[in-house]
Amino acid sequence: MHIASPAPSTPPTATVQLSRVLAVGSLVALIVLCLAWELWLAPLRPGGSWLALKVLPLCLPMAGLLKNRMYTYRWVSLVVWLYFIEGVVRAWGDKAPGNYLALAEVVLCLCLFAACLLHVRTRQRNAPAPAVEAQAAAPTVS
């Protein structure tokens, strides 16, 4: 039995590759920042805080981003707003150095969102048209 291989995919554009690097980089930076913040730099309690567990949901999409899965980029662009909200609240409600770390969290969240948005839009724009639409658009010879 012969199984047909899928059609070769087009190589990713420079914009797709750049957005992927930015998304993965900002996600890793966000994970490192949140861990360092809650364990060493400015924990809520001396010696560390259980709030460091907030990085666990950030670790889940790493495999999908590295495998370039469109669905992962879409839902990460929604989940990142929870961390953005936390950063904004703590930036205006915390004292130094916690408020500076919160501002860094806000910036990383914005970078991650922009990278995911750019990635999804670029891949959708470069996606081949579905076969049904391509056939309907093709002129018929009578």
Residue, then its C-alpha position, 0 to 999 in steps of 0.5 A: m500500500h502506497i501512502a501519498s506524501p503531503a505536498p511540500s510546504t513552502p519555506p517560511t519567509a523572513t518575516v515568519q522566521l523573525s516573528r518566530v524567533l521574537a515569540v520564542g525569545s520573549l516567551v523564554a525571557l518572560i519565564v525567566l523574568c517571572l521566576a527570578w522576580e518571584l524567587w530572588l529579585a523581589p518576592l512577595r515573601p522573603g525567601g521566595s513566593w509560591l507565586a513563582l508557579k505562575v510560570l507553569p502556564l507559560c511553559l505549556p506553549m513552548a513546544g507548539l511555538l518551536k514546532n511552528r503550530m499556528y494554533t499555539y500562536r493564536w492562543v498564546s496571543l490571548v493568554v499573554w494578556l493575563y500576564f500583561i494585566e498582572g504587570v500593569v497592576r503590579a507596576w502601579g501598586d508595587k514599590a521598587p524594584g517590583n514595579y520595575l520588574a512589572l514594567a519589564e513584564v508588560v514590555l515582554c508581554l507586548c513583544l510576545f503579542a506583537a510577534c504572535l500577531l505578526h506570525v499569524r497574519t503573515r502565515q495566513r497571508n502567504a497560505p495557498a488558497p484552498a482547492v475549492e476556491a482555486q477551482a472556482a476562480a479558474p476560468t472554464v473553457s467551453 
